[in-house]
């Protein structure tokens, strides 16, 4: 009886190993073949007005560097609509200070958030109402931009006659737990939502990175603006999906050397970010959410304890299982190493934290399924009424 269990588990481990071979290849192809923001044949002939829409709530720790980078842009026809979304810290004062020194920075105070809206979505809509540009560039208050990034984005969009362009930033990490967990999450962003899939007209995948996407005003209005995704927890993915489904020409490019962003600032932020990925989906479909949790568990963690247990068990069937689990574990480490180094710019040593990172992701997802609310930027959201960019965007592992 136990022999059958060992062989069945060995087959499952082999399947996990095969999945990781596919993920590693997809990741390597993405890093090797994805286009860059600053590599294109420039045929642009004008400089349309760009409105940078910058939502900010309780961002006093980060917004200085963001505003400095935006004020230093070499593009000559832009404005920065800096929206203070009812901050409880010095965010509003910092925006006001910069607006006095830099006339291109326009301070906006968002009105009270209506029921049914996620805070960032509401702030983006408030910014849009004040924007006068033909092109709209959305970014985050914890993002830092190189001085040529607006010029490059506009020229890239015009030269390829695009409707929307999104750039992959370099994700900065500040704490041990985020450095352990982020490579495990990012693997799937560089496979499922890779630039190669987004840029392929034959693929249904559409995605924007919230830290940097630029689109024509008519495109933004055509996909319903942030009002159309007002209840979405992952609004950038939802907008990208809408743009792709509507037939707009969108492109994702690599911009890690030009843009720096933050996914999670501390362990608490990481925990709530993981919950935010899972909680809305669980409210929509418990079966899908449970299936994703099981897939995540097997792909990111289960081979490690199986390897240890089978090595201690002894006997031929256990050794077969041990070899299969060992191969699967090695491939997980390899995928984490590739993502840490090529995707996140971390030292390869952080790949050694793969088991801990995988377990953190699983526990965070489990917490998202058990909790009805998520804390984010000083607000608490009840997830039962929120969406998640559709089940497709929730499921990183399909």
KEKE-3310 file (N, C-alpha, C; in steps of 0.2 Angstrom, whole numbers, plus 5000, padded with zeros to 4 digits):
npx = (5004:5010:5020:5013:5008:5020:5025:5015:5016:5029:5026:5019:5028:5037:5029:5028:5041:5042:5034:5041:5052:5046:5042:5054:5061:5051:5053:5067:5066:5058:5066:5077:5071:5062:5057:5065:5063:5070:5075:5073:5067:5067:5055:5047:5038:5033:5029:5018:5007:5009:5001:5005:4999:4998:4994:4993:4993:4997:5011:5023:5036:5041:5037:5045:5057:5051:5044:5055:5061:5052:5051:5063:5063:5067:5059:5049:5035:5025:5015:5013:5001:4998:4990:4983:4977:4967:4977:4985:4996:5011:5010:5002:5007:5020:5018:5013:5024:5033:5026:5027:5040:5041:5033:5027:5021:5006:4996:4983:4969:4960:4943:4932:4932:4921:4909:4912:4923:4940:4954:4965:4961:4950:4958:4965:4955:4951:4963:4963:4953:4958:4968:4976:4982:4986:4991:4992:5000:5002:5008:5016:5018:5029:5038:5053:5060:5071:5078:5075:5064:5050:5052:5057:5046:5036:5041:5043:5030:5024:5032:5030:5017:5007:4994:4994:5007:5017:5029:5041:5046:5061:5060:5061:5068:5067:5067:5070:5060:5052:5062:5064:5051:5047:5054:5047:5034:5036:5041:5030:5025:5034:5031:5018:5012:5021:5031:5031:5020:5010:5013:5010:4998:4990:4988:4978:4982:4983:4991:4995:5009:5006:5015:5020:5013:5008:4996:4985:4974:4961:4961:4961:4949:4941:4942:4935:4941:4947:4936:4928:4934:4933:4930:4940:4953:4966:4970:4978:4981:4968:4964:4974:4970:4957:4961:4968:4958:4949:4955:4965:4981:4994:5009:5022:5037:5054:5060:5069:5081:5078:5068:5062:5053:5042:5036:5032:5034:5038:5037:5023:5017:5020:5013:4999:4999:5000:4988:4979:4980:4973:4961:4950:4947:4944:4932:4924:4925:4926:4930:4939:4949:4953:4959:4969:4977:4981:4988:4999:5004:5010:5018:5027:5032:5029:5038:5050:5048:5044:5055:5064:5057:5056:5069:5073:5065:5069:5071:5067:5055:5054:5066:5065:5055:5062:5072:5064:5058:5069:5074:5064:5064:5077:5075:5066:5074:5083:5074:5071:5083:5086:5076:5078:5091:5091:5078:5075:5087:5093:5105:5111:5111:5099:5090:5092:5083:5071:5062:5057:5052:5042:5033:5029:5022:5011:5005:5001:4992:4983:4979:4972:4961:4955:4952:4941:4944:4956:4970:4976:4987:4982:4969:4955:4948:4933:4933:4923:4915:4923:4933:4944:4952:4947:4945:4955:4966:4969:4973:4989:4995:4990)
npy = (4994:5006:5007:5010:5023:5030:5029:5036:5048:5051:5052:5064:5073:5072:5078:5091:5095:5095:5105:5116:5116:5121:5133:5139:5140:5148:5160:5163:5165:5176:5186:5186:5189:5200:5216:5232:5247:5258:5254:5255:5260:5277:5286:5297:5313:5323:5332:5328:5334:5328:5321:5316:5306:5305:5296:5297:5292:5293:5294:5299:5294:5291:5299:5311:5307:5302:5313:5322:5315:5316:5329:5332:5328:5327:5329:5341:5345:5343:5338:5336:5328:5328:5319:5320:5309:5310:5309:5305:5309:5318:5319:5328:5340:5339:5337:5350:5358:5354:5358:5372:5375:5369:5372:5363:5353:5349:5351:5341:5339:5325:5321:5315:5297:5288:5275:5258:5260:5257:5264:5269:5269:5278:5290:5291:5293:5306:5313:5312:5320:5332:5333:5338:5333:5325:5312:5300:5296:5285:5282:5277:5283:5278:5276:5278:5288:5288:5302:5303:5296:5299:5305:5294:5285:5292:5293:5280:5275:5282:5280:5266:5267:5264:5261:5260:5258:5249:5248:5237:5238:5240:5230:5236:5230:5229:5222:5206:5196:5200:5199:5185:5181:5188:5183:5171:5175:5183:5175:5170:5182:5185:5175:5170:5183:5188:5199:5194:5187:5197:5206:5198:5197:5186:5180:5181:5188:5202:5216:5229:5237:5245:5254:5260:5265:5271:5279:5283:5297:5294:5281:5277:5282:5274:5262:5263:5270:5272:5272:5262:5251:5252:5245:5235:5226:5224:5234:5239:5227:5224:5235:5233:5221:5224:5233:5225:5216:5224:5226:5236:5242:5236:5237:5229:5232:5231:5240:5240:5246:5259:5263:5262:5253:5249:5234:5229:5236:5232:5219:5219:5225:5216:5205:5210:5213:5200:5194:5203:5198:5186:5187:5194:5185:5174:5177:5178:5166:5152:5139:5140:5148:5139:5129:5136:5139:5126:5123:5132:5128:5115:5118:5128:5123:5110:5100:5101:5097:5084:5078:5078:5069:5057:5054:5050:5039:5027:5012:5005:5011:5023:5029:5031:5041:5051:5054:5060:5071:5077:5082:5090:5100:5105:5111:5121:5129:5133:5141:5151:5157:5162:5171:5180:5185:5189:5195:5203:5208:5204:5196:5180:5172:5173:5165:5153:5154:5150:5139:5145:5157:5152:5146:5157:5164:5155:5155:5168:5169:5159:5167:5177:5170:5167:5179:5193:5205:5218:5227:5243:5255:5263:5262:5251:5237:5229:5214:5206:5213:5217:5216:5206:5209:5199:5181:5176:5184:5183:5170:5166:5154:5147)
npz = (5000:5005:4995:4983:4986:4987:4974:4967:4973:4968:4954:4955:4959:4948:4939:4944:4943:4929:4926:4931:4923:4911:4916:4919:4907:4900:4908:4905:4891:4891:4898:4889:4876:4877:4873:4876:4884:4880:4867:4851:4835:4832:4826:4829:4828:4835:4851:4861:4873:4890:4903:4919:4930:4947:4960:4978:4994:5011:5009:5014:5016:5004:4993:4991:4983:4972:4966:4964:4954:4944:4942:4936:4923:4906:4896:4887:4888:4898:4913:4930:4939:4954:4966:4982:4992:5003:5014:5029:5034:5030:5017:5008:5012:5007:4993:4990:4993:4983:4972:4973:4970:4957:4943:4934:4942:4948:4962:4969:4978:4983:4983:4996:4997:4987:4992:4987:4979:4976:4984:4977:4964:4964:4967:4955:4946:4950:4948:4934:4930:4931:4922:4907:4896:4880:4881:4894:4908:4920:4937:4952:4969:4976:4966:4956:4943:4929:4921:4907:4905:4902:4889:4882:4883:4876:4863:4860:4860:4850:4839:4836:4834:4845:4856:4870:4882:4893:4906:4913:4930:4940:4954:4970:4986:5004:5015:5024:5023:5012:5002:5002:4998:4986:4974:4972:4969:4958:4948:4941:4936:4926:4918:4915:4914:4905:4895:4882:4880:4882:4872:4861:4848:4846:4859:4873:4884:4894:4902:4913:4922:4937:4941:4930:4916:4900:4890:4877:4878:4872:4872:4885:4889:4881:4887:4898:4909:4926:4932:4927:4933:4946:4958:4958:4965:4960:4950:4939:4932:4928:4919:4909:4904:4899:4889:4880:4877:4870:4858:4857:4853:4862:4872:4881:4889:4894:4908:4919:4921:4921:4929:4945:4957:4971:4978:4990:5006:5019:5031:5035:5025:5014:5019:5018:5004:4999:5004:4997:4984:4985:4992:4986:4975:4982:4987:4976:4970:4978:4975:4964:4971:4981:4973:4967:4978:4982:4970:4971:4983:4980:4969:4974:4987:4993:4987:4995:5009:5006:5000:5011:5020:5012:5010:5023:5025:5018:5008:4992:4984:4991:4989:4975:4975:4983:4974:4963:4970:4974:4962:4958:4968:4966:4954:4958:4966:4955:4947:4956:4958:4945:4944:4955:4952:4938:4936:4948:4952:4964:4975:4971:4981:4988:4983:4990:5000:4995:5000:5011:5006:4998:5007:5014:5004:5003:5015:5016:5006:5011:5022:5016:5011:5023:5029:5029:5026:5020:5024:5018:5014:5025:5025:5027:5018:5014:5007:5001:4992:4982:4967:4957:4945:4936:4936:4928:4929:4943:4944:4943:4939:4928)
capx = (5000:5014:5023:5009:5008:5027:5025:5010:5019:5034:5023:5017:5035:5039:5025:5030:5048:5041:5031:5046:5056:5042:5042:5061:5062:5047:5056:5073:5064:5056:5072:5081:5068:5057:5060:5067:5060:5075:5078:5068:5069:5063:5052:5042:5039:5031:5029:5011:5006:5008:4999:5007:4994:5002:4990:4997:4990:5001:5017:5028:5042:5043:5035:5050:5061:5047:5043:5061:5063:5047:5052:5069:5062:5070:5053:5047:5028:5021:5012:5012:4995:4999:4984:4983:4971:4965:4982:4985:5003:5014:5010:4999:5012:5026:5016:5012:5031:5036:5022:5029:5046:5041:5026:5024:5018:4999:4993:4976:4966:4955:4937:4930:4931:4914:4908:4912:4929:4947:4956:4970:4956:4947:4963:4967:4950:4952:4968:4961:4948:4962:4973:4975:4987:4984:4994:4991:5005:5000:5013:5015:5022:5035:5042:5058:5061:5076:5076:5073:5059:5044:5054:5057:5040:5032:5044:5042:5023:5022:5036:5027:5009:5004:4988:4996:5014:5019:5036:5042:5051:5065:5057:5066:5066:5070:5067:5071:5054:5050:5067:5062:5045:5046:5056:5043:5029:5039:5042:5024:5024:5038:5029:5011:5011:5027:5030:5030:5012:5006:5014:5008:4991:4987:4987:4973:4985:4984:4993:4999:5012:5004:5021:5022:5010:5006:4991:4982:4968:4955:4961:4959:4942:4938:4942:4931:4945:4947:4929:4926:4937:4933:4931:4946:4959:4972:4967:4982:4980:4961:4965:4978:4966:4952:4964:4969:4951:4945:4958:4970:4988:4997:5015:5025:5044:5058:5062:5072:5087:5076:5062:5063:5047:5042:5030:5031:5039:5040:5033:5016:5015:5020:5007:4993:4999:4998:4981:4975:4980:4969:4955:4944:4945:4940:4925:4920:4924:4930:4933:4945:4954:4956:4963:4975:4981:4984:4993:5004:5008:5014:5023:5032:5034:5028:5044:5055:5047:5043:5062:5067:5053:5057:5076:5073:5060:5072:5068:5067:5050:5055:5071:5062:5051:5067:5075:5059:5057:5076:5074:5059:5067:5082:5072:5063:5080:5085:5069:5071:5089:5085:5071:5081:5096:5089:5072:5075:5093:5095:5110:5108:5110:5092:5087:5092:5077:5065:5057:5054:5048:5036:5029:5026:5016:5006:5002:4998:4986:4978:4976:4968:4955:4951:4950:4936:4946:4963:4972:4980:4988:4979:4962:4953:4943:4930:4934:4917:4912:4929:4935:4951:4954:4944:4949:4961:4972:4970:4977:4995:4998:4987)
capy = (5000:5012:5008:5014:5030:5033:5030:5041:5055:5052:5055:5071:5077:5073:5083:5098:5096:5097:5112:5121:5116:5125:5140:5142:5141:5154:5165:5164:5168:5183:5190:5187:5192:5205:5222:5237:5254:5263:5251:5256:5265:5283:5290:5301:5319:5329:5331:5329:5335:5322:5322:5311:5305:5302:5295:5296:5292:5291:5292:5304:5291:5289:5303:5316:5305:5302:5320:5324:5312:5318:5336:5332:5325:5331:5331:5348:5347:5338:5341:5330:5329:5324:5318:5318:5305:5310:5307:5306:5311:5324:5319:5334:5346:5338:5339:5357:5361:5353:5362:5379:5375:5366:5374:5357:5349:5352:5348:5340:5335:5321:5322:5309:5291:5285:5268:5254:5262:5256:5271:5271:5270:5284:5295:5291:5297:5313:5316:5312:5325:5338:5332:5341:5330:5320:5306:5300:5292:5283:5280:5277:5288:5275:5274:5283:5288:5291:5309:5302:5290:5301:5306:5288:5282:5295:5292:5273:5274:5285:5276:5260:5268:5260:5264:5260:5255:5248:5246:5233:5242:5236:5230:5236:5226:5232:5217:5199:5192:5202:5196:5178:5179:5191:5179:5166:5178:5186:5170:5170:5188:5184:5169:5170:5189:5191:5204:5190:5185:5203:5208:5193:5198:5179:5179:5185:5191:5209:5218:5235:5238:5251:5259:5264:5264:5277:5277:5289:5299:5291:5273:5277:5283:5269:5256:5264:5273:5269:5271:5255:5246:5256:5240:5230:5227:5224:5238:5239:5221:5224:5239:5230:5216:5228:5236:5219:5213:5229:5227:5241:5239:5238:5234:5229:5233:5231:5246:5239:5250:5266:5264:5258:5253:5245:5230:5228:5240:5229:5212:5220:5227:5210:5201:5212:5212:5193:5194:5206:5194:5180:5188:5195:5179:5169:5180:5177:5158:5148:5133:5142:5150:5133:5126:5140:5138:5119:5123:5136:5124:5110:5121:5132:5121:5103:5095:5101:5092:5077:5076:5076:5063:5051:5052:5047:5033:5021:5007:5007:5016:5029:5032:5034:5047:5055:5057:5064:5077:5081:5085:5096:5105:5109:5116:5127:5133:5136:5146:5157:5160:5166:5177:5184:5188:5193:5199:5207:5211:5202:5191:5173:5168:5174:5159:5148:5155:5148:5136:5150:5161:5148:5145:5164:5165:5150:5157:5174:5167:5156:5172:5180:5166:5167:5186:5196:5212:5219:5234:5245:5263:5266:5260:5244:5236:5223:5210:5203:5217:5219:5211:5205:5209:5193:5175:5175:5188:5180:5164:5167:5148:5143)
capz = (5000:5005:4989:4978:4988:4985:4967:4965:4974:4963:4948:4956:4959:4941:4936:4947:4940:4922:4926:4933:4917:4907:4919:4919:4900:4899:4911:4902:4885:4893:4899:4883:4870:4879:4871:4881:4883:4876:4861:4846:4830:4834:4821:4832:4825:4839:4858:4863:4881:4894:4910:4923:4936:4953:4966:4984:5001:5016:5006:5015:5016:4997:4988:4989:4978:4966:4964:4962:4948:4939:4941:4933:4917:4900:4891:4888:4887:4903:4919:4935:4943:4961:4970:4989:4993:5010:5018:5036:5036:5027:5009:5005:5013:5003:4986:4990:4993:4977:4967:4973:4966:4950:4941:4931:4947:4950:4967:4969:4984:4981:4988:5000:4993:4988:4993:4981:4976:4979:4985:4972:4958:4965:4966:4948:4942:4952:4944:4927:4929:4931:4917:4901:4891:4875:4884:4901:4911:4927:4940:4959:4973:4978:4960:4954:4936:4926:4918:4900:4904:4898:4882:4879:4883:4871:4857:4859:4859:4844:4834:4835:4834:4850:4860:4877:4883:4900:4907:4919:4934:4945:4961:4976:4992:5010:5021:5023:5021:5005:4998:5002:4995:4980:4968:4970:4965:4952:4943:4937:4932:4921:4913:4914:4912:4902:4889:4876:4880:4882:4865:4856:4847:4846:4866:4876:4890:4894:4908:4914:4928:4939:4943:4924:4910:4897:4885:4874:4882:4870:4874:4892:4890:4878:4891:4904:4914:4932:4935:4925:4937:4953:4963:4957:4969:4955:4944:4933:4928:4925:4914:4904:4901:4895:4883:4875:4874:4866:4852:4857:4852:4868:4872:4887:4888:4900:4910:4925:4922:4920:4933:4951:4961:4977:4978:4997:5010:5025:5032:5035:5018:5011:5021:5015:4997:4997:5005:4992:4978:4985:4996:4982:4971:4986:4988:4970:4968:4983:4972:4961:4976:4984:4968:4966:4984:4981:4965:4974:4988:4977:4965:4978:4994:4994:4986:5000:5015:5003:4999:5018:5022:5008:5012:5030:5025:5016:5004:4985:4982:4995:4985:4969:4977:4985:4968:4960:4974:4974:4955:4958:4973:4963:4949:4961:4967:4949:4945:4961:4957:4939:4945:4959:4948:4931:4937:4953:4954:4970:4975:4970:4988:4991:4980:4995:5004:4991:5004:5016:5002:4995:5013:5016:4999:5004:5021:5015:5002:5016:5026:5012:5011:5029:5031:5025:5025:5019:5026:5013:5015:5031:5024:5028:5013:5015:5001:4998:4987:4978:4962:4956:4938:4934:4938:4924:4932:4949:4943:4940:4938:4923)
cpx = (5004:5018:5019:5009:5015:5027:5021:5013:5025:5032:5021:5023:5037:5035:5026:5037:5047:5038:5036:5051:5053:5043:5049:5063:5058:5051:5063:5071:5062:5061:5076:5078:5063:5060:5061:5064:5064:5078:5073:5070:5064:5061:5047:5044:5037:5031:5023:5011:5005:5006:5001:5003:4997:4997:4994:4993:4995:5008:5023:5035:5045:5042:5040:5054:5057:5046:5049:5063:5058:5049:5059:5069:5065:5065:5051:5040:5024:5019:5012:5006:4996:4993:4985:4977:4969:4971:4982:4992:5005:5014:5008:5004:5018:5024:5016:5019:5034:5033:5025:5036:5046:5034:5023:5020:5012:4997:4985:4974:4960:4949:4936:4929:4924:4914:4909:4919:4935:4950:4961:4966:4953:4952:4965:4962:4950:4957:4967:4957:4952:4967:4971:4979:4983:4986:4993:4996:5004:5006:5012:5020:5028:5039:5047:5060:5067:5074:5074:5067:5053:5046:5054:5051:5036:5034:5043:5035:5021:5026:5033:5019:5005:4998:4990:5003:5015:5026:5037:5048:5056:5062:5062:5063:5070:5070:5068:5066:5052:5056:5066:5056:5044:5048:5051:5036:5031:5040:5036:5022:5028:5037:5022:5009:5017:5026:5029:5023:5008:5007:5012:5000:4987:4985:4982:4976:4986:4986:4996:5003:5010:5009:5022:5018:5007:5001:4988:4975:4962:4955:4959:4952:4938:4938:4938:4934:4945:4940:4926:4929:4938:4933:4936:4951:4966:4970:4971:4981:4973:4961:4968:4974:4960:4955:4965:4963:4948:4949:4963:4977:4992:5004:5018:5033:5048:5061:5066:5078:5085:5071:5063:5056:5047:5036:5028:5036:5042:5036:5026:5013:5015:5014:5001:4993:4997:4991:4977:4975:4975:4962:4949:4942:4942:4933:4921:4919:4929:4933:4939:4951:4957:4961:4969:4980:4984:4990:5000:5008:5012:5019:5029:5035:5034:5034:5049:5054:5046:5051:5065:5064:5055:5065:5077:5069:5064:5068:5068:5062:5051:5061:5069:5059:5057:5070:5070:5058:5063:5076:5070:5061:5073:5080:5069:5068:5082:5081:5070:5078:5089:5081:5075:5087:5094:5083:5072:5081:5096:5101:5107:5107:5103:5088:5087:5086:5070:5060:5053:5049:5041:5031:5025:5021:5010:5002:4998:4992:4981:4975:4971:4961:4951:4949:4945:4938:4954:4965:4977:4981:4983:4971:4961:4947:4940:4930:4928:4914:4917:4930:4942:4954:4952:4948:4955:4967:4974:4975:4983:4998:4995:4992)
cpy = (5006:5013:5011:5021:5033:5034:5035:5048:5056:5055:5062:5075:5078:5078:5090:5100:5098:5104:5117:5121:5121:5132:5143:5144:5148:5160:5167:5167:5175:5188:5191:5190:5198:5212:5227:5244:5259:5260:5251:5261:5271:5286:5295:5308:5325:5327:5332:5330:5329:5324:5315:5311:5301:5301:5294:5297:5289:5289:5296:5301:5291:5295:5309:5313:5304:5308:5323:5321:5314:5325:5337:5329:5330:5332:5338:5350:5342:5342:5335:5332:5325:5324:5316:5315:5305:5308:5309:5308:5317:5324:5325:5340:5345:5340:5347:5361:5360:5358:5370:5380:5373:5367:5368:5353:5353:5348:5347:5337:5331:5322:5315:5303:5289:5278:5264:5255:5259:5263:5273:5273:5276:5290:5296:5295:5304:5316:5317:5318:5332:5338:5335:5338:5325:5313:5306:5294:5291:5280:5280:5281:5285:5273:5280:5282:5291:5297:5308:5298:5293:5302:5299:5284:5285:5293:5284:5272:5277:5282:5270:5260:5264:5264:5264:5256:5255:5246:5242:5237:5237:5236:5230:5232:5229:5227:5210:5195:5194:5199:5189:5177:5182:5187:5174:5169:5180:5181:5170:5176:5188:5178:5170:5177:5192:5195:5200:5189:5192:5206:5204:5194:5192:5177:5183:5189:5198:5211:5224:5234:5245:5256:5263:5262:5270:5275:5284:5290:5295:5283:5273:5277:5277:5262:5257:5268:5269:5268:5264:5250:5248:5251:5235:5232:5227:5228:5239:5233:5221:5229:5237:5225:5219:5230:5231:5217:5218:5230:5232:5238:5241:5234:5234:5228:5232:5238:5246:5244:5258:5268:5259:5259:5249:5241:5229:5232:5237:5223:5213:5221:5221:5206:5203:5212:5205:5192:5197:5203:5189:5182:5189:5189:5174:5171:5178:5169:5155:5142:5135:5144:5144:5129:5130:5139:5131:5119:5127:5132:5119:5113:5124:5129:5114:5099:5095:5096:5085:5074:5074:5069:5057:5049:5048:5040:5027:5017:5010:5012:5023:5033:5035:5041:5053:5058:5062:5071:5081:5085:5091:5101:5109:5113:5122:5132:5137:5142:5152:5160:5164:5172:5182:5188:5193:5197:5204:5211:5210:5197:5184:5170:5168:5168:5153:5149:5153:5144:5140:5155:5158:5147:5151:5165:5161:5153:5164:5173:5164:5162:5176:5177:5166:5174:5189:5203:5213:5226:5236:5253:5266:5265:5253:5242:5229:5220:5207:5207:5219:5213:5210:5204:5202:5187:5174:5178:5186:5174:5165:5160:5144:5143)
cpz = (5000:4998:4984:4980:4986:4978:4964:4967:4970:4957:4949:4956:4952:4938:4938:4943:4932:4921:4927:4927:4912:4910:4918:4911:4898:4901:4907:4895:4886:4894:4893:4877:4871:4876:4877:4879:4879:4870:4856:4841:4830:4827:4823:4829:4830:4847:4861:4871:4884:4901:4914:4929:4941:4959:4972:4990:5006:5013:5008:5015:5009:4992:4986:4983:4971:4962:4961:4955:4942:4937:4936:4926:4911:4895:4892:4888:4892:4909:4924:4939:4949:4965:4977:4990:5000:5015:5025:5039:5032:5020:5006:5006:5008:4995:4985:4990:4986:4971:4967:4969:4959:4948:4937:4936:4949:4956:4967:4975:4982:4986:4991:4995:4993:4989:4987:4977:4980:4979:4979:4965:4958:4964:4959:4944:4944:4949:4936:4925:4928:4925:4910:4895:4886:4877:4891:4904:4919:4931:4948:4963:4976:4972:4958:4947:4934:4922:4911:4899:4901:4891:4879:4878:4877:4864:4855:4857:4852:4838:4832:4834:4839:4853:4868:4877:4891:4901:4914:4923:4937:4952:4966:4982:4998:5016:5019:5020:5014:5000:4997:4997:4988:4974:4967:4967:4958:4946:4938:4934:4926:4916:4911:4911:4909:4896:4883:4875:4879:4875:4859:4854:4847:4854:4869:4882:4889:4901:4908:4921:4931:4941:4936:4918:4907:4891:4883:4878:4879:4871:4881:4893:4887:4882:4898:4910:4920:4935:4933:4929:4944:4959:4963:4961:4965:4949:4938:4928:4924:4919:4908:4900:4897:4889:4878:4872:4869:4859:4851:4856:4858:4868:4879:4886:4895:4902:4917:4926:4922:4926:4939:4955:4967:4977:4986:5001:5016:5026:5032:5028:5013:5012:5018:5008:4995:4998:5000:4986:4979:4988:4991:4978:4976:4987:4982:4969:4973:4980:4968:4966:4979:4979:4967:4972:4984:4976:4968:4979:4985:4973:4969:4984:4995:4993:4991:5006:5012:5002:5006:5020:5019:5009:5018:5030:5023:5012:4997:4983:4985:4991:4978:4970:4979:4979:4964:4964:4974:4967:4955:4963:4969:4957:4952:4963:4961:4947:4950:4960:4950:4940:4949:4956:4942:4932:4942:4955:4961:4969:4974:4976:4990:4988:4985:5000:5001:4995:5008:5012:5000:5001:5015:5011:5001:5010:5020:5011:5007:5020:5022:5011:5017:5031:5026:5023:5024:5021:5020:5013:5020:5030:5025:5023:5015:5008:4997:4992:4981:4973:4961:4949:4934:4936:4934:4927:4939:4949:4939:4937:4932:4917)
residu = (UNK:UNK:UNK:UNK:UNK:UNK:UNK:UNK:UNK:UNK:UNK:UNK:UNK:UNK:UNK:UNK:UNK:UNK:UNK:UNK:UNK:UNK:UNK:UNK:UNK:UNK:UNK:UNK:UNK:UNK:UNK:UNK:UNK:UNK:UNK:UNK:UNK:UNK:UNK:UNK:UNK:UNK:UNK:UNK:UNK:UNK:UNK:UNK:UNK:UNK:UNK:UNK:UNK:UNK:UNK:UNK:UNK:UNK:UNK:UNK:UNK:UNK:UNK:UNK:UNK:UNK:UNK:UNK:UNK:UNK:UNK:UNK:UNK:UNK:UNK:UNK:UNK:UNK:UNK:UNK:UNK:UNK:UNK:UNK:UNK:UNK:UNK:UNK:UNK:UNK:UNK:UNK:UNK:UNK:UNK:UNK:UNK:UNK:UNK:UNK:UNK:UNK:UNK:UNK:UNK:UNK:UNK:UNK:UNK:UNK:UNK:UNK:UNK:UNK:UNK:UNK:UNK:UNK:UNK:UNK:UNK:UNK:UNK:UNK:UNK:UNK:UNK:UNK:UNK:UNK:UNK:UNK:UNK:UNK:UNK:UNK:UNK:UNK:UNK:UNK:UNK:UNK:UNK:UNK:UNK:UNK:UNK:UNK:UNK:UNK:UNK:UNK:UNK:UNK:UNK:UNK:UNK:UNK:UNK:UNK:UNK:UNK:UNK:UNK:UNK:UNK:UNK:UNK:UNK:UNK:UNK:UNK:UNK:UNK:UNK:UNK:UNK:UNK:UNK:UNK:UNK:UNK:UNK:UNK:UNK:UNK:UNK:UNK:UNK:UNK:UNK:UNK:UNK:UNK:UNK:UNK:UNK:UNK:UNK:UNK:UNK:UNK:UNK:UNK:UNK:UNK:UNK:UNK:UNK:UNK:UNK:UNK:UNK:UNK:UNK:UNK:UNK:UNK:UNK:UNK:UNK:UNK:UNK:UNK:UNK:UNK:UNK:UNK:UNK:UNK:UNK:UNK:UNK:UNK:UNK:UNK:UNK:UNK:UNK:UNK:UNK:UNK:UNK:UNK:UNK:UNK:UNK:UNK:UNK:UNK:UNK:UNK:UNK:UNK:UNK:UNK:UNK:UNK:UNK:UNK:UNK:UNK:UNK:UNK:UNK:UNK:UNK:UNK:UNK:UNK:UNK:UNK:UNK:UNK:UNK:UNK:UNK:UNK:UNK:UNK:UNK:UNK:UNK:UNK:UNK:UNK:UNK:UNK:UNK:UNK:UNK:UNK:UNK:UNK:UNK:UNK:UNK:UNK:UNK:UNK:UNK:UNK:UNK:UNK:UNK:UNK:UNK:UNK:UNK:UNK:UNK:UNK:UNK:UNK:UNK:UNK:UNK:UNK:UNK:UNK:UNK:UNK:UNK:UNK:UNK:UNK:UNK:UNK:UNK:UNK:UNK:UNK:UNK:UNK:UNK:UNK:UNK:UNK:UNK:UNK:UNK:UNK:UNK:UNK:UNK:UNK:UNK:UNK:UNK:UNK:UNK:UNK:UNK:UNK:UNK:UNK:UNK:UNK:UNK:UNK:UNK:UNK:UNK:UNK:UNK:UNK:UNK:UNK:UNK:UNK:UNK:UNK:UNK:UNK:UNK:UNK:UNK:UNK:UNK:UNK:UNK:UNK:UNK:UNK:UNK:UNK:UNK:UNK:UNK:UNK:UNK:UNK:UNK:UNK:UNK:UNK:UNK:UNK)
# end
